[in-house]
Structure formats: C-alpha cells, structure tokens
C-alpha cells in the first residue's frame, strides 16, 4: 500500500508546482504553528472558533488544520508522502473555500479565489505524485 502511495510519475512538471505550494503552505502554517511572520501562534490559533458546528472540539480541528498546512508543506517540498500531504492540504483548503464563499470569488474582497487555486494545485499533486526530484521517487524506485 505504501509503495502505491509513493509511486510517482517521471515528470518535471510537478517540481515547480510542489515548491510553490510548499512555500505557501509552510509560510501560512508557520504563522499558525510557530507564530512566525506576524501570525497568532499555536495557542492563540487553536483557541479560536471553527467554521462549522460539527467541528468539536474546536482546538483539535484547528490544530489539525495548522499542522496540515505546516507539516504538509514540508512534506510537499521534500516530495515525501506527496499524495498524503496533498490530501490533507486539499481538505484544509476546501474548508477555507467554504469559509470565504460568502465574500464572492475575488481575493481582493476576501473571496475564495486563492484557496480554490491551492485546492487545484493540491489535487494535481494528489493525482500525479511528487514527480522528479522527490523523495517518493527516490525511495520507491518505481515509475508510474
């Protein structure tokens, strides 16, 4: 099962996509987890509210979102367990799309444009895997 998850294409296309998504996710995740870049930090972030009432306890869901962004970004950057990390990032960003939905499409109005683009990138990596220059490819040694 792990070999199938780590199997990847022999494509260079995923390298810039992975690195771009990794930079964004590590940046946003480190705001929430570490308090870097003017972010709230872990305790302040996890003491907030979740967007949906079924997300209880709130701290658990918020911690999962923060670590999905931070750790998922690191894994995407390394190309290690790319599909797993992309899945968690896509789930987190789908929630962000639903939160920003009422504001409309454009990011300039706090709309869902930006998180939707990140969902698309994450789904692309979920389908293709890490590609060339990924630890998935180095470890699995298999071509898809």
C-alpha distance (Angstrom), angle and dihedral (degrees) to the residues before:
residue distance angle dihedral
X1 . . .
X2 3.80 . .
X3 3.81 90.5 .
X4 3.80 90.2 54.9
X5 3.79 91.7 49.5
X6 3.80 91.4 49.7
X7 3.82 96.4 42.9
X8 3.76 109.7 112.1
X9 3.77 143.8 178.7
X10 3.79 124.1 -96.7
X11 3.79 91.1 -119.8
X12 3.79 130.0 130.7
X13 3.80 89.8 -159.5
X14 3.79 92.4 86.5
X15 3.83 95.8 55.9
X16 3.84 98.7 76.7
X17 3.81 90.7 36.0
X18 3.80 91.3 52.1
X19 3.79 93.6 46.4
X20 3.80 93.4 48.0
X21 3.81 93.2 48.9
X22 3.80 90.5 44.5
X23 3.81 92.2 53.2
X24 3.80 92.5 49.9
X25 3.81 95.3 44.3
X26 3.80 95.5 44.2
X27 3.80 89.8 49.2
X28 3.79 95.1 49.0
X29 3.80 93.6 38.6
X30 3.81 93.1 50.3
X31 3.80 89.1 54.4
X32 3.78 89.1 57.9
X33 3.81 100.0 36.4
X34 3.81 103.3 33.2
X35 3.80 103.5 19.6
X36 3.82 89.9 -120.3
X37 3.82 124.8 152.5
X38 3.80 92.6 24.8
X39 3.79 93.8 -54.3
X40 3.79 125.5 149.6
X41 3.81 97.7 -111.9
X42 3.77 128.3 -128.8
X43 3.82 100.8 -69.8
X44 3.79 94.6 46.8
X45 3.81 93.0 43.9
X46 3.80 95.7 48.6
X47 3.80 91.9 48.0
X48 3.82 89.9 64.5
X49 3.76 130.3 92.1
X50 3.78 129.5 -89.7
X51 3.80 120.9 -126.0
X52 3.81 94.8 -122.5
X53 3.79 130.0 50.8
X54 3.82 93.8 -134.3
X55 3.82 90.0 63.3
X56 3.79 98.4 94.0
X57 2.95 132.1 -176.1
X58 3.78 88.4 36.5
X59 3.81 95.5 -156.9
X60 3.81 91.0 58.7
X61 3.81 94.6 52.6
X62 3.79 92.5 43.8
X63 3.81 91.3 48.7
X64 3.82 89.5 49.6
X65 3.81 90.3 51.3
X66 3.81 92.9 48.0
X67 3.80 93.8 48.4
X68 3.82 91.8 42.7
X69 3.78 88.2 58.8
X70 3.82 97.7 41.4
X71 3.81 102.9 37.1
X72 3.80 91.6 31.9
X73 3.79 89.5 54.6
X74 3.80 91.9 51.2
X75 3.80 91.8 48.5
X76 3.81 91.9 47.2
X77 3.80 90.4 50.3
X78 3.79 91.7 51.5
X79 3.78 92.4 41.5
X80 3.80 89.4 -126.7
X81 3.80 116.7 143.9
X82 3.79 85.2 -11.6
X83 3.79 95.5 171.4
X84 3.81 93.6 50.2
X85 3.81 92.5 48.0
X86 3.82 91.5 45.1
X87 3.81 90.1 51.9
X88 3.81 92.9 53.9
X89 3.79 92.4 44.7
X90 3.82 90.8 49.2
X91 3.81 90.9 51.1
X92 3.80 91.7 49.4
X93 3.80 92.5 47.1
X94 3.83 92.5 47.2
X95 3.79 86.8 57.9
X96 3.81 88.7 49.4
X97 3.82 89.9 51.6
X98 3.80 90.3 54.2
X99 3.81 91.2 48.2
X100 3.81 92.4 50.9
X101 3.84 95.0 39.4
X102 3.83 96.8 95.9
X103 3.83 90.7 57.9
X104 3.80 92.1 60.6
X105 3.77 131.4 -121.5
X106 3.80 107.6 -53.1
X107 3.79 122.0 85.2
X108 3.80 90.8 -144.1
X109 3.82 86.6 71.3
X110 3.84 93.1 42.6
X111 3.80 88.8 -97.4
X112 3.79 130.3 154.3
X113 3.82 98.4 -96.5
X114 3.82 96.1 104.3
X115 3.83 100.1 43.9
X116 3.81 89.3 44.6
X117 3.82 90.2 56.0
X118 3.82 89.2 50.8
X119 3.83 90.2 50.7
X120 3.80 88.8 53.9
X121 3.80 92.6 50.7
X122 3.81 92.1 46.7
X123 3.81 92.4 49.1
X124 3.81 89.8 49.7
X125 3.80 89.8 54.6
X126 3.79 90.5 44.2
X127 3.80 88.3 58.2
X128 3.81 99.8 40.4
X129 3.79 103.6 31.4
X130 3.79 124.5 -143.7
X131 3.80 98.5 -45.4
X132 3.78 123.3 -165.6
X133 3.81 120.1 -3.2
X134 3.79 91.6 25.6
X135 3.77 129.2 127.6
X136 3.81 87.3 -132.6
X137 3.80 89.3 63.3
X138 3.80 93.5 43.7
X139 3.79 93.5 49.0
X140 3.80 99.2 40.4
X141 3.79 95.1 42.5
X142 3.80 88.1 -162.0
X143 3.74 131.3 117.5
X144 3.74 122.5 -140.4
